[in-house]
Structures are given as C-alpha cells and as structure tokens.
Amino acid sequence: MPVEEALARRRSVRRFTATKLSLEQVGQLAWAAQGITHQTRGFRTAPSAGALYPLEIYVVKQDGIFHYMPQGHRMLQISQEDVRRPLAQAALGQAFIAEAPVDFVISAVYERTRSKYGNRAERYVHIEAGHAGQNIHLQAVALGLGSVPVGAFDDRAVSKALGLPPNERPLYIIPVGHAR
C-alpha cells in the first residue's frame, strides 16, 4: 500500500472485534515503531535526536506485557498478567483500551537525550514519540487494522500497571485491532 493511501485511510478506531492479532502482525507494528533499519549504525524506523533512542515500546495483550527489543527484533515477556483493564482505568476509564486485543505503550527515558541536549531533550523526545506513534498507525492501516491515539491518562497509574522503572515515563497508548 502506498504511503499516500495509508495516510488517506487512517482513522481513529475505538471499536474492535475480539479477533486476536497474529505474532507477525504484532511484530510488524512494533518494528514500525522502533525497528532497526541499519544494522551497522543501529538506525531505526523513527528519527531520533542524536540517534540516542530514548523510547521504549511495550505490548499489552491478554497473555501479558511484552517489552519490544529492537536489537534482535524480539519481545521479552515481563509479565503474564492481563493488565488491559487497569490500563483502561488509568486512561480515565476509556473502555476500548481493555477491549482492544493489543495496546502499544510508548514510554521514554528522558536522560538518554538530556545527557546530550539538556533542556531541549523533552521537546526532542516528544517529537520522536509522535514519529513512532504515527508509524504504528500507518502500519496498522497497511495491515488492515484499526488504531487510536490515546494521551489522556494518569502517568503514575499507567507506570504502575506496566511496572515501569522509575526513570521511564509513559507518553502514548495506542490500542490496535480489527475494526468492528
């Protein structure tokens, strides 16, 4: 699908079927967010100030929480608990987060960028999160899936639901699934 078509077809989807996504689909969506595109230099699908890559990608599904590891393109399971309901509650009760078969959560370790860019780090990290999020949305369209950007949530509650380390901050939740 040409990028122009994906851009034209992208819509926010908040109603999902119960159909699970395949491992290949989940992997492709994670790769779209932060996959490595140049093995030698480690460049990724989304641009990053100074190639410092402050973002972390988490995949929340019925069978647990997975941390996407760009090196090796793999998912590291960090929990077997289904936290989609607590995640939805943390997002001000937006039920479609619990109903989506997969929720992508983008978090950031600001210090990775702050070490080089000081006070401008926050801006650069947020720009990068936007790039990664848009990549997920466009990849979802290309796979025939729906998605919706979510920024309305309690940071502490999301961090607690996912068990994020203290130096990470959640920035973005993206529910993905087959549109109903």
C-alpha positions as CSV (number, residue, x, y, z in Angstrom):
1,M,0.0,0.0,0.0
2,P,1.5,3.4,-1.0
3,V,2.0,5.8,2.0
4,E,-0.4,8.2,0.4
5,E,-3.2,5.6,0.6
6,A,-2.3,4.7,4.2
7,L,-2.5,8.4,5.1
8,A,-5.8,8.8,3.4
9,R,-7.4,5.7,5.0
10,R,-6.1,6.3,8.6
11,R,-9.0,6.9,11.0
12,S,-9.3,6.7,14.8
13,V,-10.9,3.3,15.6
14,R,-12.4,2.7,19.1
15,R,-14.5,-0.4,18.4
16,F,-12.6,-3.6,18.0
17,T,-13.6,-7.2,17.3
18,A,-12.4,-10.0,19.6
19,T,-10.1,-11.3,16.9
20,K,-6.5,-11.6,18.2
21,L,-3.6,-10.3,16.2
22,S,-1.0,-12.7,14.9
23,L,2.5,-12.7,16.3
24,E,3.6,-11.5,12.8
25,Q,1.2,-8.5,12.9
26,V,2.3,-7.5,16.5
27,G,5.9,-7.8,15.5
28,Q,5.4,-5.7,12.4
29,L,3.7,-3.0,14.4
30,A,6.5,-3.0,17.0
31,W,9.1,-2.9,14.2
32,A,7.3,0.1,12.6
33,A,7.6,2.0,15.9
34,Q,11.3,1.3,16.7
35,G,12.7,-1.4,14.4
36,I,16.3,-1.3,13.3
37,T,16.7,-0.3,9.7
38,H,20.5,-0.2,9.5
39,Q,22.3,-3.0,11.3
40,T,25.8,-1.4,11.4
41,R,24.7,2.0,12.7
42,G,21.6,0.9,14.6
43,F,19.3,3.4,12.9
44,R,15.6,2.9,13.5
45,T,12.3,3.4,11.7
46,A,11.6,6.7,13.6
47,P,14.2,9.5,13.6
48,S,15.9,10.3,17.0
49,A,17.8,13.3,18.0
50,G,21.5,12.3,18.1
51,A,20.4,8.7,17.4
52,L,20.0,8.3,21.2
53,Y,16.7,6.4,21.1
54,P,15.0,7.3,24.4
55,L,11.8,5.4,23.6
56,E,10.7,2.0,24.9
57,I,7.8,0.1,23.4
58,Y,5.5,-2.2,25.4
59,V,2.9,-4.5,24.1
60,V,0.0,-5.3,26.3
61,K,-2.1,-8.3,25.5
62,Q,-4.4,-10.9,27.2
63,D,-1.4,-13.1,27.8
64,G,0.8,-10.4,29.4
65,I,3.1,-7.5,29.0
66,F,5.9,-7.6,26.5
67,H,8.9,-5.3,26.1
68,Y,10.0,-4.8,22.4
69,M,13.7,-5.3,22.0
70,P,14.8,-3.7,18.7
71,Q,18.1,-5.5,18.8
72,G,17.2,-8.9,17.6
73,H,13.6,-7.9,16.8
74,R,12.1,-9.8,19.8
75,M,9.6,-9.5,22.5
76,L,10.6,-10.0,26.1
77,Q,7.7,-11.1,28.3
78,I,7.9,-9.2,31.5
79,S,4.5,-10.2,33.0
80,Q,1.9,-12.9,32.3
81,E,-0.9,-10.7,33.8
82,D,-3.6,-9.2,31.6
83,V,-3.4,-5.5,32.6
84,R,-5.6,-4.1,29.8
85,R,-8.4,-3.3,32.3
86,P,-6.1,-1.5,34.8
87,L,-4.6,0.3,31.8
88,A,-8.0,1.4,30.7
89,Q,-8.8,2.6,34.2
90,A,-5.5,4.6,34.2
91,A,-6.6,6.1,30.9
92,L,-9.7,7.8,32.6
93,G,-11.9,4.7,32.0
94,Q,-11.6,4.6,28.2
95,A,-13.0,1.0,27.9
96,F,-11.8,0.5,24.3
97,I,-8.3,0.1,25.7
98,A,-9.4,-3.0,27.6
99,E,-11.4,-4.3,24.6
100,A,-8.6,-3.9,22.0
101,P,-6.6,-7.2,21.5
102,V,-3.3,-5.2,21.8
103,D,-2.3,-2.0,23.3
104,F,1.1,-0.4,22.5
105,V,2.5,1.8,25.1
106,I,5.4,4.2,24.2
107,S,7.4,5.3,27.2
108,A,10.6,7.4,27.4
109,V,13.8,7.5,29.3
110,Y,14.5,11.3,29.1
111,E,18.0,11.1,30.4
112,R,19.2,9.3,27.3
113,T,18.5,12.5,25.3
114,R,19.1,15.0,28.2
115,S,22.7,13.9,28.5
116,K,23.4,15.4,25.1
117,Y,20.7,18.1,24.6
118,G,20.0,19.4,28.1
119,N,16.7,21.4,28.3
120,R,15.8,20.7,24.7
121,A,15.6,16.9,25.4
122,E,11.9,17.0,26.4
123,R,10.9,18.5,23.1
124,Y,13.0,16.1,21.1
125,V,11.7,13.1,23.0
126,H,8.1,14.2,22.4
127,I,8.7,14.7,18.7
128,E,10.2,11.2,18.5
129,A,7.2,9.7,20.2
130,G,5.0,11.3,17.6
131,H,7.0,9.8,14.8
132,A,6.9,6.3,16.4
133,G,3.2,6.6,17.1
134,Q,2.4,7.7,13.6
135,N,4.4,4.7,12.3
136,I,2.2,2.4,14.3
137,H,-1.0,4.0,13.0
138,L,0.2,3.8,9.3
139,Q,1.4,0.3,9.7
140,A,-2.0,-0.7,11.3
141,V,-3.7,0.7,8.2
142,A,-1.4,-1.2,5.9
143,L,-2.2,-4.4,7.8
144,G,-6.0,-3.8,7.5
145,L,-6.2,-2.9,11.3
146,G,-7.6,0.0,13.2
147,S,-5.9,2.1,15.9
148,V,-6.4,5.2,18.0
149,P,-4.0,7.6,19.7
150,V,-4.5,8.0,23.5
151,G,-2.8,10.7,25.5
152,A,-5.4,11.1,28.3
153,F,-4.1,9.0,31.2
154,D,-2.7,9.2,34.7
155,D,1.0,8.7,34.2
156,R,1.6,7.1,37.6
157,A,-1.3,4.7,37.2
158,V,0.0,3.6,33.7
159,S,3.5,3.2,35.2
160,K,2.2,1.1,38.0
161,A,0.0,-1.1,35.7
162,L,3.0,-1.8,33.5
163,G,5.6,-1.9,36.2
164,L,7.8,0.7,34.5
165,P,11.1,1.5,36.0
166,P,11.3,4.9,37.9
167,N,13.3,6.5,35.1
168,E,10.7,5.8,32.4
169,R,7.6,7.9,31.7
170,P,4.6,6.8,29.7
171,L,3.8,9.1,26.8
172,Y,1.3,7.3,24.5
173,I,-1.1,4.4,24.4
174,I,-2.2,3.0,21.1
175,P,-4.9,0.3,21.1
176,V,-4.8,-1.8,17.9
177,G,-7.2,-4.4,16.5
178,H,-9.6,-5.4,13.8
179,A,-12.2,-2.6,13.4
180,R,-15.8,-3.5,14.3
